[in-house]
Amino acid sequence: MEQPVEITFKPVTHLTADAIGPPGQRVFYLQGWKGDRSATLIIEKFQLQQLAIGVEQFLAELSQRLPMLAGASNDYQEERMRIHPPVEPLFRVAEFGLAYDPEEDLMGLIARETPSATLLDPEAQPETEEPPGGVVRFWGTRHQLRALVHWGIELTQRGRPLCEQCGQPMDPEGHFCARKNGHRR
């Protein structure tokens, strides 16, 4: 039986997210580097959006608990935020966790994979003990995490335009709009 992936980059030298493909068919990735080692994971667009909210809330809690910490910048350079080849994902992320190491002033972004049996049937009880899915821990500065999520927000907004009537994404050839009685525009 293959052992699940377990990788820790502490600290990461580069942490980013990106999307590959045309709007409506994009695949989103999270990638971290430490020296010449990298880990690339598949994520969903909504996970990147939720991660942005989570990181901002986490940073706000940190600043309340530790008011002596300097604020983390959200500045990034777009050309540096693109993922680097190879784009060979280790797994699809099921959930994220956040952590903080006060001694090194590093934030942890913990990405966990869902075991394959759970993906097929969440209520199925495996006959044998299935090992937990993979885990990748990216430890970076508060600035790296904040820049990642601000870039992620920008990236997710570059998708398909939203229909003014129903709020759903529109393809270039239009879409089925329930509010327009199914007519395409």
N, C-alpha and C positions, 0 to 999 in steps of 0.2 A: 504494500500500500504506500502510495506517495505521500510524503510528509508535506503539510501545508507550508507555504512561504511565510517566513518570519524575518523581517528586515528592519533594522533601526539605523537611521541616519542622524547622528547627533554630533555636531550640527550639520544641517544641509547647507550646501554652497549655493544651490539654486532651487527654487520651489515655484512652480507655476501650474497653470491650467491652460488648456487650449481646446479648440474644436477643429475637426477636419471634416470637410465635405460641404456641399451646398446647403444653404438654409433650408430647414425642413428635413434634412437627411444627415445632419451633422452628428458626429460622434465626439463626445467630450472626454477629455483626458486630464489626469492629474499627474504631474511628473516632478520628481525630486532628484537632485544630484548631490553627491559628496565626492569630490575629486573626480575620478574617472568611472565611478560606480553610479548607476541610475536605477530608478524604479518608476515604471509607468503603469497607471491604473486607469480603467474605464470608469467614468462616473456619469451620472445623469445630469441634465441641465438643471432640473429642480434641486438636485443635491448641491450643486454649486451655488445656487441662489440661497438655499437654506444655510449653507456653510457661511456665507457672507453675514447673514443675520446672527448666527451663532458666535462667530468670531467677534463681531462688534459688541454683542452682549457680554461675552467673556472679557473683552478688554475693558469694558465699562465697569464690570465687577472688580477686576484687578485694580483699576485706578481708585476705586472706592476703598478697597482693602489695603492697598499699598500706595497712598497718595504721593510718596516720594519718588515714584517711578516717572520718568520722563514720558511724555506722550509718544505714541508710535505714529510715524508718518505713513500716509497712504500713497505716496508718490511711487510711480513705476514708469519705466520706459517700455513702450509697447514692443519694440523690436527685441528687447531682451526677455519678454514674457512668452515668446513663442516656444513650443516644445522642440526638443532636439531629437534627431534620429539616434538610435532606432526607436520606433514607436511599436514596441512589442509588449502589450499589456500583460501584467502578471495575473490579474483577475479583475472582476467587476466589483466595485465597492458596494456593500450593503448598508454600512453605517459608518459614521464618523464620530470620533470622540475628541475632546480637547483637554489638554493638561498644561500645567505650568511648573517649571523648575525654578524656584526663586534663587537658588544658589548660583545658577548660571544665567538667570534671566532669559530663559528660553521657553517658548510655547511649543507644546506637542500637538501635532495633528495625527491622530491615530485612525487609520483606514482599515476596516475589517471586511472580509469577504464572507458571503453566505455559503455554507457548505452546500454542495450540489444537490443532495437529497432534499434539502429544505426548499430549494428553488423549484423542484418538480412538484412536490406536494407538502405544503407547510404543516399539515396535520399528520403526515405519515410518521410512524415510529420506526426508525431504522432497526433492522434485525440485529445488527452489530453496532457497537459504539463507533459512530463516525467521528473522525477527528475534527476539531474546530477548523473553520476556514482560515485562510491566510491573514496576516496582519503586517502592515507596514506603518512604521512610526517615523514621521518627519519632525525633527526638532529644529526649530528656526527662531530667529529673532521675532519680536512682536512686529517690527516693521515688515519682515518678510511675509508674515501671515496676513497683515493688513493690506499690503500691496497685492498679494495673491487674490484676496477676496474683492478688492476694488477693481482689479483687472477682470476678475470673473464676472462682476456685475456688468461691466462694459461689454464683455464677450457675449453674455447671454442676451443683451439688448440688441445685438447685431443680427438677430435671426429674422424670421419672416415678419412683415408688418401685421399688426392686429386689425381685425375688422372693427370699424367704428360702431357697427350695429350690435354684434354679439360678443366681441372681445376675443374671438378665436383667431389663431394664426391663418393668414391667407397665403396660398400658393400663387405663383405668377399668373397662372391661368384662372385664378379665382378660387372660391370655395363654396360649399353648401352652407348657406346662412339661414338658420331657423327663423330668425327675425324678419327675413325678407321672403318668407314662405318658400324657401328652398331655391330661390333664384341665385344664379351666379352673377358676380359683378365684374 
